[in-house]
Amino acid sequence: MKKFAHIYIMLFVSISMGQIKDTLPNFNDEYFLVKDGDSLMITLNEVAVLPKHKYKEKSDARYYYWFKRKVFKAYPYAVLAIKRIDSVNVRLSKIKSKRKKRKFVKKTQKYLEEELTKPLKKLTRTEGRLLLKLIHRQSGKTAFNNVKELRSGWKAFWYNTTANMFKLSLKSEYLPEVNNEDFLIEDVLQRAFIDDALEYQEPKLKKEYKSIVSKGRGFINVDFYKKMFAKQRKKRLKKKKRIKK
């Protein structure tokens, strides 16, 4: 089982070290359609209703759609990782021989390295941060706790220390009810699920996600990202001035 921890560790280290500088009503009853004098009964699926977005400034919508692309890129990796890890856990539980288990784990590690590690190195710092939070959402455990349980608290500490160097944390929790960035992630996800734009996977971290998004009343706060881009613009401007000199 300790060797299997490498699957998690491989995922988290790749995130840390491979960074790139960054209204319809609810239909619950049966409805009838009258056509050519005949009554045809049709059953309509339930339609989820979320508040229309409200921004402080019109330009804020650009930052939201930028953030939306980040979530769309990170979420499939979280879904894929949890699916693969759950699948491996199920298969390992059915293997009795230690030798066969080691062989299976080795084969799985190589497969996951090819499938996950290389693409993860292309993630930006923001995408890596979102992925760590989404792993908590989907698995019910933070990346730190996953490593701690399967390997050791000491290993988890050092991997987290490495992540901190890139301004990331394996202890990142998913708290959409109190954290603005997590709320934005959930807002993007819930709307994407309604539009079938993202594959839905039942999260193991249980929260009233639709209710949380609805209570936000559509207000979108992107101040953090506006400040982040403003700092980047200042740095680029200073760099250009130094080059001219």
PERATA-V878896 format. One line per field, one symbol per residue. psi: psi as a letter, one per 20 degrees, with the letter a starting at -180 (. if undefined). Layout:
psi=???
This chain:
psi=hhhhhhggggghhhggikqpp.oqrooirpqppppkiqpppqppqppppqqqqpqgqhihhghghghghgghhhghhgggghgggggggghhhiphphghggggggggggghghhggghhiiqrgghgghghhhhgghijqrhghggghherhgghghhhgghhhkkrpijpqomiihpgghghghgggghhhhjkhqpppoqioprmghggghhikipookhghghghgghhgghghghhhgh.
